[in-house]
Amino acid sequence: MTEVKSGDKVRIHYIGTLQDGTVFDSSEGREPLEFTVGAGQIIPGLDKHLPGMSLGEKKTVVAVADEAYGQRQPDAQQAVPREQIPPEIPLEVGLQLQMQSPQGQVIPVTVVNVTDEAVTLDANHRLAGEDLTFAIEVVEILPAA
């Protein structure tokens, strides 16, 4: 029986849940997720559980925060003077925006607070600080060449 090895391209179906059972992502109703095992294309806490799995095998694994999207970083939040935000942007808590670093890198941010004077933006990933549970099923293994 073929087992998944590092370097194999695999296709998996998955359901990702938070510790309280809330589903944050799923391949249900979509094509399976395809990636190369061990290539850093998915979070390490999920990737490390795939070697040794067989075609059709199902399992539930936990990716702790440090092996998922990391811990929340308080310094990833920044208050920006409101006048620096273009007036055509409808500011509300939860709004996703993109900022650009001085080096030209695009950084996704979320509005977490709005006052008359400032807008607080958070560059933490929305799942930072969360331990994530994945129910996975290997649906295809394409061995490394």
N, CA, C and O atoms as a GROMACS GRO file, in nm:
protein
  580
    1MET      N    1   0.085  -0.118   0.000
    1MET     CA    2   0.000   0.000   0.000
    1MET      C    3   0.089   0.124   0.000
    1MET      O    4   0.187   0.132   0.074
    2THR      N    5   0.054   0.220  -0.084
    2THR     CA    6   0.132   0.343  -0.095
    2THR      C    7   0.108   0.432   0.025
    2THR      O    8  -0.007   0.458   0.064
    3GLU      N    9   0.217   0.480   0.084
    3GLU     CA   10   0.208   0.574   0.195
    3GLU      C   11   0.266   0.708   0.152
    3GLU      O   12   0.356   0.714   0.068
    4VAL      N   13   0.213   0.814   0.210
    4VAL     CA   14   0.261   0.949   0.182
    4VAL      C   15   0.403   0.964   0.235
    4VAL      O   16   0.435   0.923   0.347
    5LYS      N   17   0.489   1.023   0.150
    5LYS     CA   18   0.626   1.055   0.190
    5LYS      C   19   0.651   1.203   0.162
    5LYS      O   20   0.582   1.265   0.080
    6SER      N   21   0.750   1.259   0.229
    6SER     CA   22   0.791   1.396   0.202
    6SER      C   23   0.829   1.406   0.056
    6SER      O   24   0.901   1.320   0.005
    7GLY      N   25   0.783   1.510  -0.013
    7GLY     CA   26   0.810   1.529  -0.155
    7GLY      C   27   0.697   1.482  -0.244
    7GLY      O   28   0.691   1.519  -0.361
    8ASP      N   29   0.606   1.398  -0.190
    8ASP     CA   30   0.489   1.354  -0.268
    8ASP      C   31   0.391   1.469  -0.283
    8ASP      O   32   0.375   1.550  -0.192
    9LYS      N   33   0.326   1.475  -0.397
    9LYS     CA   34   0.213   1.567  -0.414
    9LYS      C   35   0.089   1.490  -0.368
    9LYS      O   36   0.067   1.377  -0.411
   10VAL      N   37   0.009   1.551  -0.282
   10VAL     CA   38  -0.111   1.486  -0.231
   10VAL      C   39  -0.231   1.576  -0.251
   10VAL      O   40  -0.219   1.697  -0.269
   11ARG      N   41  -0.346   1.513  -0.247
   11ARG     CA   42  -0.474   1.585  -0.246
   11ARG      C   43  -0.548   1.535  -0.124
   11ARG      O   44  -0.565   1.414  -0.105
   12ILE      N   45  -0.594   1.631  -0.040
   12ILE     CA   46  -0.668   1.593   0.080
   12ILE      C   47  -0.798   1.671   0.087
   12ILE      O   48  -0.810   1.783   0.038
   13HIS      N   49  -0.896   1.607   0.151
   13HIS     CA   50  -1.015   1.680   0.194
   13HIS      C   51  -0.994   1.708   0.342
   13HIS      O   52  -0.931   1.628   0.413
   14TYR      N   53  -1.045   1.819   0.389
   14TYR     CA   54  -1.023   1.857   0.528
   14TYR      C   55  -1.138   1.943   0.580
   14TYR      O   56  -1.210   2.007   0.504
   15ILE      N   57  -1.152   1.941   0.711
   15ILE     CA   58  -1.239   2.035   0.783
   15ILE      C   59  -1.153   2.088   0.896
   15ILE      O   60  -1.104   2.012   0.979
   16GLY      N   61  -1.136   2.220   0.900
   16GLY     CA   62  -1.057   2.284   1.006
   16GLY      C   63  -1.150   2.348   1.107
   16GLY      O   64  -1.240   2.425   1.071
   17THR      N   65  -1.128   2.316   1.235
   17THR     CA   66  -1.212   2.373   1.340
   17THR      C   67  -1.126   2.434   1.451
   17THR      O   68  -1.011   2.396   1.471
   18LEU      N   69  -1.186   2.530   1.520
   18LEU     CA   70  -1.124   2.589   1.639
   18LEU      C   71  -1.153   2.498   1.758
   18LEU      O   72  -1.229   2.402   1.746
   19GLN      N   73  -1.093   2.529   1.872
   19GLN     CA   74  -1.111   2.446   1.991
   19GLN      C   75  -1.256   2.439   2.037
   19GLN      O   76  -1.296   2.342   2.101
   20ASP      N   77  -1.336   2.541   2.005
   20ASP     CA   78  -1.477   2.540   2.045
   20ASP      C   79  -1.567   2.470   1.943
   20ASP      O   80  -1.689   2.467   1.959
   21GLY      N   81  -1.506   2.414   1.836
   21GLY     CA   82  -1.581   2.341   1.734
   21GLY      C   83  -1.623   2.424   1.615
   21GLY      O   84  -1.677   2.370   1.519
   22THR      N   85  -1.599   2.555   1.618
   22THR     CA   86  -1.633   2.642   1.506
   22THR      C   87  -1.549   2.606   1.383
   22THR      O   88  -1.427   2.599   1.392
   23VAL      N   89  -1.615   2.582   1.270
   23VAL     CA   90  -1.544   2.553   1.145
   23VAL      C   91  -1.489   2.683   1.089
   23VAL      O   92  -1.564   2.779   1.068
   24PHE      N   93  -1.356   2.688   1.064
   24PHE     CA   94  -1.296   2.808   1.006
   24PHE      C   95  -1.261   2.789   0.859
   24PHE      O   96  -1.241   2.886   0.787
   25ASP      N   97  -1.254   2.664   0.813
   25ASP     CA   98  -1.225   2.636   0.671
   25ASP      C   99  -1.257   2.491   0.643
   25ASP      O  100  -1.251   2.407   0.732
   26SER      N  101  -1.290   2.463   0.517
   26SER     CA  102  -1.324   2.327   0.478
   26SER      C  103  -1.312   2.314   0.327
   26SER      O  104  -1.334   2.410   0.253
   27SER      N  105  -1.278   2.194   0.282
   27SER     CA  106  -1.277   2.168   0.138
   27SER      C  107  -1.411   2.110   0.092
   27SER      O  108  -1.428   2.079  -0.025
   28GLU      N  109  -1.505   2.097   0.185
   28GLU     CA  110  -1.636   2.040   0.153
   28GLU      C  111  -1.701   2.119   0.039
   28GLU      O  112  -1.711   2.242   0.045
   29GLY      N  113  -1.745   2.048  -0.063
   29GLY     CA  114  -1.808   2.111  -0.178
   29GLY      C  115  -1.710   2.172  -0.276
   29GLY      O  116  -1.751   2.235  -0.373
   30ARG      N  117  -1.580   2.154  -0.251
   30ARG     CA  118  -1.475   2.207  -0.340
   30ARG      C  119  -1.381   2.093  -0.379
   30ARG      O  120  -1.391   1.981  -0.329
   31GLU      N  121  -1.291   2.127  -0.468
   31GLU     CA  122  -1.186   2.032  -0.503
   31GLU      C  123  -1.097   2.009  -0.381
   31GLU      O  124  -1.084   2.099  -0.298
   32PRO      N  125  -1.037   1.891  -0.369
   32PRO     CA  126  -0.944   1.867  -0.258
   32PRO      C  127  -0.826   1.964  -0.265
   32PRO      O  128  -0.790   2.013  -0.372
   33LEU      N  129  -0.767   1.990  -0.150
   33LEU     CA  130  -0.648   2.074  -0.142
   33LEU      C  131  -0.530   1.993  -0.193
   33LEU      O  132  -0.507   1.881  -0.149
   34GLU      N  133  -0.453   2.052  -0.288
   34GLU     CA  134  -0.338   1.984  -0.346
   34GLU      C  135  -0.210   2.059  -0.310
   34GLU      O  136  -0.204   2.181  -0.323
   35PHE      N  137  -0.109   1.986  -0.265
   35PHE     CA  138   0.018   2.047  -0.226
   35PHE      C  139   0.125   1.938  -0.221
   35PHE      O  140   0.096   1.819  -0.226
   36THR      N  141   0.249   1.982  -0.210
   36THR     CA  142   0.362   1.892  -0.196
   36THR      C  143   0.399   1.881  -0.049
   36THR      O  144   0.427   1.982   0.016
   37VAL      N  145   0.398   1.759   0.003
   37VAL     CA  146   0.428   1.734   0.143
   37VAL      C  147   0.572   1.775   0.174
   37VAL      O  148   0.665   1.738   0.102
   38GLY      N  149   0.589   1.850   0.281
   38GLY     CA  150   0.722   1.891   0.326
   38GLY      C  151   0.780   2.010   0.253
   38GLY      O  152   0.895   2.046   0.277
   39ALA      N  153   0.703   2.073   0.165
   39ALA     CA  154   0.754   2.184   0.086
   39ALA      C  155   0.718   2.321   0.146
   39ALA      O  156   0.749   2.424   0.087
   40GLY      N  157   0.654   2.322   0.262
   40GLY     CA  158   0.619   2.448   0.325
   40GLY      C  159   0.499   2.518   0.262
   40GLY      O  160   0.482   2.638   0.279
   41GLN      N  161   0.416   2.443   0.190
   41GLN     CA  162   0.301   2.503   0.123
   41GLN      C  163   0.178   2.511   0.212
   41GLN      O  164   0.083   2.583   0.180
   42ILE      N  165   0.179   2.438   0.324
   42ILE     CA  166   0.070   2.444   0.421
   42ILE      C  167   0.133   2.463   0.559
   42ILE      O  168   0.255   2.457   0.573
   43ILE      N  169   0.050   2.486   0.660
   43ILE     CA  170   0.105   2.508   0.794
   43ILE      C  171   0.179   2.383   0.842
   43ILE      O  172   0.135   2.270   0.817
   44PRO      N  173   0.292   2.402   0.912
   44PRO     CA  174   0.373   2.289   0.957
   44PRO      C  175   0.298   2.190   1.045
   44PRO      O  176   0.322   2.070   1.037
   45GLY      N  177   0.208   2.238   1.128
   45GLY     CA  178   0.135   2.151   1.219
   45GLY      C  179   0.041   2.055   1.151
   45GLY      O  180  -0.002   1.957   1.212
   46LEU      N  181   0.006   2.080   1.027
   46LEU     CA  182  -0.072   1.986   0.947
   46LEU      C  183   0.021   1.901   0.861
   46LEU      O  184   0.005   1.780   0.852
   47ASP      N  185   0.117   1.966   0.798
   47ASP     CA  186   0.211   1.899   0.707
   47ASP      C  187   0.281   1.780   0.774
   47ASP      O  188   0.296   1.675   0.712
   48LYS      N  189   0.322   1.796   0.898
   48LYS     CA  190   0.401   1.693   0.966
   48LYS      C  191   0.324   1.564   0.994
   48LYS      O  192   0.384   1.461   1.021
   49HIS      N  193   0.189   1.570   0.986
   49HIS     CA  194   0.107   1.452   1.014
   49HIS      C  195   0.080   1.367   0.890
   49HIS      O  196   0.024   1.258   0.903
   50LEU      N  197   0.117   1.414   0.772
   50LEU     CA  198   0.082   1.342   0.651
   50LEU      C  199   0.174   1.224   0.616
   50LEU      O  200   0.125   1.120   0.573
   51PRO      N  201   0.307   1.236   0.635
   51PRO     CA  202   0.392   1.120   0.602
   51PRO      C  203   0.346   0.995   0.679
   51PRO      O  204   0.320   1.000   0.799
   52GLY      N  205   0.337   0.885   0.606
   52GLY     CA  206   0.293   0.759   0.664
   52GLY      C  207   0.145   0.731   0.646
   52GLY      O  208   0.101   0.618   0.667
   53MET      N  209   0.067   0.832   0.608
   53MET     CA  210  -0.076   0.809   0.583
   53MET      C  211  -0.093   0.736   0.450
   53MET      O  212  -0.011   0.750   0.360
   54SER      N  213  -0.200   0.659   0.441
   54SER     CA  214  -0.229   0.582   0.320
   54SER      C  215  -0.347   0.643   0.245
   54SER      O  216  -0.424   0.721   0.300
   55LEU      N  217  -0.358   0.606   0.118
   55LEU     CA  218  -0.470   0.652   0.036
   55LEU      C  219  -0.601   0.613   0.102
   55LEU      O  220  -0.619   0.498   0.141
   56GLY      N  221  -0.692   0.708   0.116
   56GLY     CA  222  -0.823   0.685   0.178
   56GLY      C  223  -0.823   0.694   0.329
   56GLY      O  224  -0.929   0.691   0.391
   57GLU      N  225  -0.704   0.704   0.390
   57GLU     CA  226  -0.697   0.712   0.536
   57GLU      C  227  -0.751   0.845   0.585
   57GLU      O  228  -0.731   0.950   0.523
   58LYS      N  229  -0.820   0.839   0.699
   58LYS     CA  230  -0.874   0.959   0.763
   58LYS      C  231  -0.814   0.968   0.903
   58LYS      O  232  -0.792   0.866   0.969
   59LYS      N  233  -0.788   1.090   0.948
   59LYS     CA  234  -0.747   1.110   1.086
   59LYS      C  235  -0.774   1.254   1.126
   59LYS      O  236  -0.794   1.342   1.043
   60THR      N  237  -0.775   1.274   1.256
   60THR     CA  238  -0.792   1.407   1.312
   60THR      C  239  -0.663   1.446   1.381
   60THR      O  240  -0.610   1.370   1.462
   61VAL      N  241  -0.612   1.565   1.349
   61VAL     CA  242  -0.484   1.611   1.404
   61VAL      C  243  -0.502   1.753   1.459
   61VAL      O  244  -0.591   1.827   1.418
   62VAL      N  245  -0.415   1.789   1.553
   62VAL     CA  246  -0.417   1.924   1.610
   62VAL      C  247  -0.287   1.994   1.572
   62VAL      O  248  -0.178   1.940   1.594
   63ALA      N  249  -0.299   2.112   1.517
   63ALA     CA  250  -0.184   2.198   1.489
   63ALA      C  251  -0.186   2.308   1.595
   63ALA      O  252  -0.271   2.396   1.594
   64VAL      N  253  -0.090   2.301   1.689
   64VAL     CA  254  -0.084   2.404   1.793
   64VAL      C  255  -0.048   2.537   1.728
   64VAL      O  256   0.008   2.541   1.618
   65ALA      N  257  -0.082   2.646   1.796
   65ALA     CA  258  -0.064   2.781   1.741
   65ALA      C  259   0.076   2.804   1.686
   65ALA      O  260   0.091   2.862   1.578
   66ASP      N  261   0.180   2.758   1.758
   66ASP     CA  262   0.317   2.780   1.712
   66ASP      C  263   0.350   2.706   1.582
   66ASP      O  264   0.446   2.741   1.514
   67GLU      N  265   0.270   2.604   1.548
   67GLU     CA  266   0.289   2.529   1.423
   67GLU      C  267   0.178   2.559   1.324
   67GLU      O  268   0.160   2.488   1.225
   68ALA      N  269   0.103   2.666   1.351
   68ALA     CA  270  -0.005   2.708   1.261
   68ALA      C  271   0.024   2.851   1.216
   68ALA      O  272   0.108   2.872   1.129
   69TYR      N  273  -0.044   2.948   1.275
   69TYR     CA  274  -0.024   3.088   1.236
   69TYR      C  275   0.050   3.169   1.342
   69TYR      O  276   0.051   3.292   1.338
   70GLY      N  277   0.111   3.098   1.439
   70GLY     CA  278   0.190   3.164   1.541
   70GLY      C  279   0.105   3.226   1.650
   70GLY      O  280  -0.018   3.224   1.645
   71GLN      N  281   0.174   3.282   1.747
   71GLN     CA  282   0.106   3.351   1.856
   71GLN      C  283   0.068   3.493   1.811
   71GLN      O  284   0.131   3.549   1.721
   72ARG      N  285  -0.033   3.549   1.875
   72ARG     CA  286  -0.069   3.688   1.846
   72ARG      C  287   0.045   3.778   1.891
   72ARG      O  288   0.100   3.760   1.999
   73GLN      N  289   0.079   3.874   1.809
   73GLN     CA  290   0.186   3.968   1.839
   73GLN      C  291   0.125   4.104   1.868
   73GLN      O  292   0.071   4.168   1.778
   74PRO      N  293   0.133   4.151   1.995
   74PRO     CA  294   0.074   4.282   2.029
   74PRO      C  295   0.132   4.396   1.944
   74PRO      O  296   0.062   4.492   1.913
   75ASP      N  297   0.260   4.385   1.906
   75ASP     CA  298   0.320   4.493   1.827
   75ASP      C  299   0.276   4.490   1.681
   75ASP      O  300   0.319   4.574   1.602
   76ALA      N  301   0.192   4.394   1.644
   76ALA     CA  302   0.138   4.389   1.507
   76ALA      C  303   0.013   4.477   1.494
   76ALA      O  304  -0.046   4.485   1.387
   77GLN      N  305  -0.026   4.542   1.603
   77GLN     CA  306  -0.136   4.639   1.599
   77GLN      C  307  -0.077   4.779   1.600
   77GLN      O  308   0.020   4.807   1.670
   78GLN      N  309  -0.139   4.866   1.520
   78GLN     CA  310  -0.088   5.002   1.510
   78GLN      C  311  -0.205   5.098   1.492
   78GLN      O  312  -0.296   5.075   1.413
   79ALA      N  313  -0.200   5.207   1.568
   79ALA     CA  314  -0.299   5.314   1.552
   79ALA      C  315  -0.247   5.411   1.447
   79ALA      O  316  -0.133   5.458   1.453
   80VAL      N  317  -0.332   5.440   1.350
   80VAL     CA  318  -0.298   5.530   1.241
   80VAL      C  319  -0.390   5.652   1.251
   80VAL      O  320  -0.511   5.635   1.269
   81PRO      N  321  -0.336   5.773   1.241
   81PRO     CA  322  -0.424   5.891   1.243
   81PRO      C  323  -0.532   5.877   1.135
   81PRO      O  324  -0.503   5.842   1.021
   82ARG      N  325  -0.653   5.906   1.174
   82ARG     CA  326  -0.767   5.886   1.083
   82ARG      C  327  -0.749   5.962   0.952
   82ARG      O  328  -0.791   5.913   0.846
   83GLU      N  329  -0.689   6.080   0.957
   83GLU     CA  330  -0.674   6.159   0.834
   83GLU      C  331  -0.578   6.092   0.732
   83GLU      O  332  -0.574   6.134   0.616
   84GLN      N  333  -0.502   5.990   0.776
   84GLN     CA  334  -0.414   5.919   0.682
   84GLN      C  335  -0.488   5.810   0.604
   84GLN      O  336  -0.432   5.752   0.511
   85ILE      N  337  -0.612   5.783   0.642
   85ILE     CA  338  -0.692   5.684   0.572
   85ILE      C  339  -0.777   5.758   0.468
   85ILE      O  340  -0.846   5.854   0.502
   86PRO      N  341  -0.772   5.714   0.342
   86PRO     CA  342  -0.852   5.783   0.239
   86PRO      C  343  -1.000   5.791   0.279
   86PRO      O  344  -1.056   5.694   0.329
   87PRO      N  345  -1.062   5.907   0.258
   87PRO     CA  346  -1.200   5.926   0.303
   87PRO      C  347  -1.302   5.834   0.236
   87PRO      O  348  -1.410   5.812   0.290
   88GLU      N  349  -1.269   5.779   0.118
   88GLU     CA  350  -1.366   5.692   0.050
   88GLU      C  351  -1.370   5.551   0.108
   88GLU      O  352  -1.455   5.470   0.069
   89ILE      N  353  -1.280   5.520   0.202
   89ILE     CA  354  -1.282   5.388   0.266
   89ILE      C  355  -1.380   5.392   0.382
   89ILE      O  356  -1.363   5.470   0.476
   90PRO      N  357  -1.485   5.307   0.376
   90PRO     CA  358  -1.585   5.306   0.484
   90PRO      C  359  -1.530   5.231   0.605
   90PRO      O  360  -1.534   5.108   0.609
   91LEU      N  361  -1.481   5.303   0.703
   91LEU     CA  362  -1.415   5.241   0.818
   91LEU      C  363  -1.514   5.179   0.914
   91LEU      O  364  -1.604   5.246   0.966
   92GLU      N  365  -1.497   5.049   0.937
   92GLU     CA  366  -1.577   4.978   1.037
   92GLU      C  367  -1.494   4.863   1.090
   92GLU      O  368  -1.412   4.806   1.019
   93VAL      N  369  -1.516   4.828   1.216
   93VAL     CA  370  -1.444   4.718   1.278
   93VAL      C  371  -1.469   4.590   1.199
   93VAL      O  372  -1.582   4.559   1.163
   94GLY      N  373  -1.362   4.517   1.172
   94GLY     CA  374  -1.370   4.392   1.096
   94GLY      C  375  -1.333   4.408   0.949
   94GLY      O  376  -1.309   4.309   0.880
   95LEU      N  377  -1.329   4.533   0.901
   95LEU     CA  378  -1.295   4.557   0.761
   95LEU      C  379  -1.152   4.511   0.733
   95LEU      O  380  -1.061   4.542   0.809
   96GLN      N  381  -1.134   4.438   0.625
   96GLN     CA  382  -1.002   4.392   0.583
   96GLN      C  383  -0.946   4.492   0.483
   96GLN      O  384  -1.012   4.529   0.386
   97LEU      N  385  -0.823   4.536   0.508
   97LEU     CA  386  -0.754   4.629   0.419
   97LEU      C  387  -0.617   4.573   0.385
   97LEU      O  388  -0.571   4.476   0.445
   98GLN      N  389  -0.552   4.636   0.288
   98GLN     CA  390  -0.414   4.601   0.256
   98GLN      C  391  -0.329   4.725   0.269
   98GLN      O  392  -0.363   4.832   0.219
   99MET      N  393  -0.217   4.709   0.338
   99MET     CA  394  -0.121   4.818   0.351
   99MET      C  395   0.005   4.776   0.276
   99MET      O  396   0.020   4.660   0.238
  100GLN      N  397   0.092   4.870   0.257
  100GLN     CA  398   0.217   4.840   0.190
  100GLN      C  399   0.332   4.881   0.282
  100GLN      O  400   0.334   4.991   0.336
  101SER      N  401   0.427   4.788   0.299
  101SER     CA  402   0.544   4.818   0.382
  101SER      C  403   0.636   4.912   0.306
  101SER      O  404   0.622   4.929   0.185
  102PRO      N  405   0.732   4.974   0.376
  102PRO     CA  406   0.828   5.060   0.306
  102PRO      C  407   0.906   4.986   0.196
  102PRO      O  408   0.955   5.048   0.102
  103GLN      N  409   0.916   4.852   0.210
  103GLN     CA  410   0.986   4.772   0.108
  103GLN      C  411   0.893   4.730  -0.006
  103GLN      O  412   0.936   4.661  -0.098
  104GLY      N  413   0.766   4.770   0.000
  104GLY     CA  414   0.672   4.739  -0.107
  104GLY      C  415   0.592   4.612  -0.085
  104GLY      O  416   0.511   4.575  -0.171
  105GLN      N  417   0.612   4.544   0.027
  105GLN     CA  418   0.538   4.421   0.057
  105GLN      C  419   0.395   4.454   0.096
  105GLN      O  420   0.372   4.546   0.173
  106VAL      N  421   0.299   4.378   0.041
  106VAL     CA  422   0.158   4.398   0.074
  106VAL      C  423   0.130   4.325   0.205
  106VAL      O  424   0.164   4.207   0.220
  107ILE      N  425   0.067   4.394   0.300
  107ILE     CA  426   0.036   4.338   0.431
  107ILE      C  427  -0.114   4.347   0.454
  107ILE      O  428  -0.169   4.457   0.458
  108PRO      N  429  -0.182   4.232   0.469
  108PRO     CA  430  -0.325   4.238   0.501
  108PRO      C  431  -0.343   4.280   0.647
  108PRO      O  432  -0.271   4.232   0.735
  109VAL      N  433  -0.438   4.369   0.672
  109VAL     CA  434  -0.467   4.417   0.807
  109VAL      C  435  -0.618   4.418   0.827
  109VAL      O  436  -0.696   4.420   0.731
  110THR      N  437  -0.658   4.417   0.953
  110THR     CA  438  -0.798   4.424   0.990
  110THR      C  439  -0.820   4.544   1.080
  110THR      O  440  -0.742   4.569   1.172
  111VAL      N  441  -0.926   4.619   1.053
  111VAL     CA  442  -0.961   4.731   1.139
  111VAL      C  443  -1.019   4.673   1.269
  111VAL      O  444  -1.116   4.597   1.266
  112VAL      N  445  -0.957   4.710   1.383
  112VAL     CA  446  -1.004   4.658   1.512
  112VAL      C  447  -1.062   4.767   1.602
  112VAL      O  448  -1.128   4.736   1.702
  113ASN      N  449  -1.038   4.894   1.569
  113ASN     CA  450  -1.096   5.002   1.648
  113ASN      C  451  -1.097   5.129   1.563
  113ASN      O  452  -1.002   5.157   1.489
  114VAL      N  453  -1.204   5.206   1.575
  114VAL     CA  454  -1.217   5.332   1.502
  114VAL      C  455  -1.264   5.440   1.600
  114VAL      O  456  -1.366   5.424   1.668
  115THR      N  457  -1.189   5.551   1.606
  115THR     CA  458  -1.232   5.667   1.684
  115THR      C  459  -1.226   5.788   1.590
  115THR      O  460  -1.187   5.774   1.474
  116ASP      N  461  -1.265   5.903   1.639
  116ASP     CA  462  -1.259   6.025   1.558
  116ASP      C  463  -1.114   6.060   1.525
  116ASP      O  464  -1.088   6.124   1.423
  117GLU      N  465  -1.020   6.020   1.610
  117GLU     CA  466  -0.879   6.058   1.591
  117GLU      C  467  -0.795   5.952   1.521
  117GLU      O  468  -0.702   5.986   1.447
  118ALA      N  469  -0.826   5.822   1.544
  118ALA     CA  470  -0.736   5.717   1.495
  118ALA      C  471  -0.812   5.591   1.454
  118ALA      O  472  -0.926   5.567   1.494
  119VAL      N  473  -0.743   5.512   1.372
  119VAL     CA  474  -0.792   5.381   1.330
  119VAL      C  475  -0.685   5.280   1.371
  119VAL      O  476  -0.569   5.294   1.333
  120THR      N  477  -0.725   5.180   1.449
  120THR     CA  478  -0.629   5.078   1.491
  120THR      C  479  -0.637   4.960   1.394
  120THR      O  480  -0.744   4.903   1.372
  121LEU      N  481  -0.521   4.926   1.338
  121LEU     CA  482  -0.510   4.818   1.239
  121LEU      C  483  -0.432   4.703   1.300
  121LEU      O  484  -0.335   4.724   1.373
  122ASP      N  485  -0.473   4.580   1.270
  122ASP     CA  486  -0.410   4.460   1.325
  122ASP      C  487  -0.359   4.375   1.209
  122ASP      O  488  -0.436   4.333   1.123
  123ALA      N  489  -0.226   4.351   1.207
  123ALA     CA  490  -0.165   4.270   1.102
  123ALA      C  491  -0.151   4.123   1.141
  123ALA      O  492  -0.097   4.044   1.063
  124ASN      N  493  -0.198   4.085   1.261
  124ASN     CA  494  -0.196   3.943   1.298
  124ASN      C  495  -0.289   3.866   1.206
  124ASN      O  496  -0.393   3.917   1.165
  125HIS      N  497  -0.252   3.741   1.172
  125HIS     CA  498  -0.342   3.653   1.098
  125HIS      C  499  -0.465   3.630   1.186
  125HIS      O  500  -0.454   3.626   1.308
  126ARG      N  501  -0.581   3.616   1.126
  126ARG     CA  502  -0.704   3.601   1.205
  126ARG      C  503  -0.704   3.476   1.291
  126ARG      O  504  -0.779   3.467   1.388
  127LEU      N  505  -0.619   3.379   1.256
  127LEU     CA  506  -0.612   3.255   1.335
  127LEU      C  507  -0.488   3.250   1.425
  127LEU      O  508  -0.459   3.146   1.485
  128ALA      N  509  -0.415   3.361   1.434
  128ALA     CA  510  -0.298   3.365   1.523
  128ALA      C  511  -0.342   3.339   1.666
  128ALA      O  512  -0.446   3.388   1.710
  129GLY      N  513  -0.261   3.261   1.738
  129GLY     CA  514  -0.291   3.229   1.877
  129GLY      C  515  -0.388   3.114   1.895
  129GLY      O  516  -0.418   3.076   2.009
  130GLU      N  517  -0.436   3.057   1.787
  130GLU     CA  518  -0.535   2.949   1.794
  130GLU      C  519  -0.470   2.813   1.768
  130GLU      O  520  -0.388   2.799   1.677
  131ASP      N  521  -0.508   2.712   1.850
  131ASP     CA  522  -0.477   2.573   1.818
  131ASP      C  523  -0.586   2.527   1.722
  131ASP      O  524  -0.704   2.547   1.748
  132LEU      N  525  -0.545   2.466   1.611
  132LEU     CA  526  -0.640   2.430   1.505
  132LEU      C  527  -0.652   2.278   1.494
  132LEU      O  528  -0.551   2.207   1.498
  133THR      N  529  -0.774   2.229   1.481
  133THR     CA  530  -0.800   2.086   1.464
  133THR      C  531  -0.841   2.061   1.320
  133THR      O  532  -0.925   2.133   1.265
  134PHE      N  533  -0.782   1.960   1.259
  134PHE     CA  534  -0.813   1.925   1.121
  134PHE      C  535  -0.857   1.779   1.113
  134PHE      O  536  -0.788   1.690   1.160
  135ALA      N  537  -0.974   1.757   1.052
  135ALA     CA  538  -1.016   1.622   1.014
  135ALA      C  539  -0.974   1.610   0.868
  135ALA      O  540  -1.024   1.683   0.782
  136ILE      N  541  -0.881   1.517   0.840
  136ILE     CA  542  -0.827   1.507   0.704
  136ILE      C  543  -0.849   1.368   0.646
  136ILE      O  544  -0.863   1.269   0.717
  137GLU      N  545  -0.854   1.365   0.513
  137GLU     CA  546  -0.864   1.239   0.438
  137GLU      C  547  -0.774   1.251   0.317
  137GLU      O  548  -0.787   1.345   0.239
  138VAL      N  549  -0.684   1.155   0.300
  138VAL     CA  550  -0.597   1.152   0.182
  138VAL      C  551  -0.677   1.093   0.067
  138VAL      O  552  -0.719   0.977   0.074
  139VAL      N  553  -0.698   1.171  -0.040
  139VAL     CA  554  -0.777   1.124  -0.153
  139VAL      C  555  -0.693   1.093  -0.276
  139VAL      O  556  -0.741   1.028  -0.369
  140GLU      N  557  -0.567   1.139  -0.278
  140GLU     CA  558  -0.479   1.106  -0.390
  140GLU      C  559  -0.333   1.127  -0.347
  140GLU      O  560  -0.301   1.222  -0.275
  141ILE      N  561  -0.246   1.036  -0.391
  141ILE     CA  562  -0.103   1.046  -0.366
  141ILE      C  563  -0.034   1.036  -0.501
  141ILE      O  564  -0.050   0.937  -0.573
  142LEU      N  565   0.043   1.139  -0.535
  142LEU     CA  566   0.123   1.138  -0.658
  142LEU      C  567   0.269   1.133  -0.614
  142LEU      O  568   0.326   1.236  -0.580
  143PRO      N  569   0.330   1.014  -0.615
  143PRO     CA  570   0.467   1.000  -0.563
  143PRO      C  571   0.564   1.096  -0.629
  143PRO      O  572   0.552   1.130  -0.747
  144ALA      N  573   0.663   1.139  -0.549
  144ALA     CA  574   0.770   1.225  -0.601
  144ALA      C  575   0.842   1.154  -0.713
  144ALA      O  576   0.860   1.032  -0.709
  145ALA      N  577   0.883   1.230  -0.814
  145ALA     CA  578   0.951   1.172  -0.930
  145ALA      C  579   1.089   1.122  -0.894
  145ALA      O  580   1.159   1.069  -0.980
   0.00000   0.00000   0.00000
